[in-house]
Amino acid sequence: MTSIRFPALIAGLAVAATLAACSGMTPREHSTAVGAGIGAAAGAVLTGTPQGTAAGAAVGGVVGNQVKR
């Protein structure tokens, strides 16, 4: 039981730290980060490779950045 709780605790702390770090972002920075995250997820699903994930993140970040222009 302990072995299941520890990774969940670490994941929860990582999510909380990530959200706290994003609290001071401008709307454009926020859109860039969201676009990169969505692009990375799409690249991973569509290609299944680290290169596809990185390319998706790059394209998504650029698109997200331009949305709040």
C-alpha positions in Angstrom: 0.0 0.0 0.0 2.8 2.4 0.8 4.5 1.8 -2.5 1.3 3.1 -4.3 0.9 6.2 -2.2 4.5 7.5 -2.5 4.5 8.0 -6.3 1.0 9.6 -6.1 2.3 12.0 -3.4 5.3 12.9 -5.5 3.1 13.5 -8.6 0.7 15.6 -6.6 3.6 17.8 -5.2 5.0 18.1 -8.7 1.6 19.3 -10.1 1.2 21.8 -7.2 4.7 23.2 -7.7 4.1 23.6 -11.5 0.9 25.4 -10.9 2.5 27.7 -8.4 5.3 28.6 -10.8 2.8 29.6 -13.4 0.9 32.1 -11.2 2.7 35.2 -12.4 2.5 34.5 -16.1 1.1 37.1 -18.6 -1.8 35.9 -20.8 0.6 35.5 -23.7 3.0 33.4 -21.7 0.1 31.3 -20.5 -1.1 30.7 -24.0 2.4 29.7 -25.1 2.7 27.2 -22.3 -0.7 25.7 -22.9 0.0 25.5 -26.6 3.3 23.7 -26.0 1.6 21.2 -23.6 -1.2 20.4 -26.0 1.2 20.2 -28.9 3.5 17.8 -27.0 0.6 15.6 -26.1 -0.6 15.6 -29.7 2.9 14.9 -31.0 3.3 12.0 -28.6 0.0 10.4 -29.5 0.4 10.9 -33.2 4.0 9.8 -33.6 4.9 7.9 -30.4 8.5 9.2 -30.6 10.4 11.7 -28.5 11.1 13.7 -31.7 7.4 13.9 -32.5 6.7 15.0 -28.9 9.3 17.8 -29.1 8.2 18.9 -32.6 4.6 19.0 -31.3 5.6 21.1 -28.3 7.5 23.5 -30.5 4.7 24.0 -33.0 2.1 24.2 -30.2 4.2 26.8 -28.4 4.4 29.0 -31.5 0.7 28.7 -32.2 -0.1 29.5 -28.6 2.2 32.5 -28.6 0.5 33.9 -31.7 -3.0 33.5 -30.3 -2.5 36.2 -27.7 -0.7 38.6 -30.1 
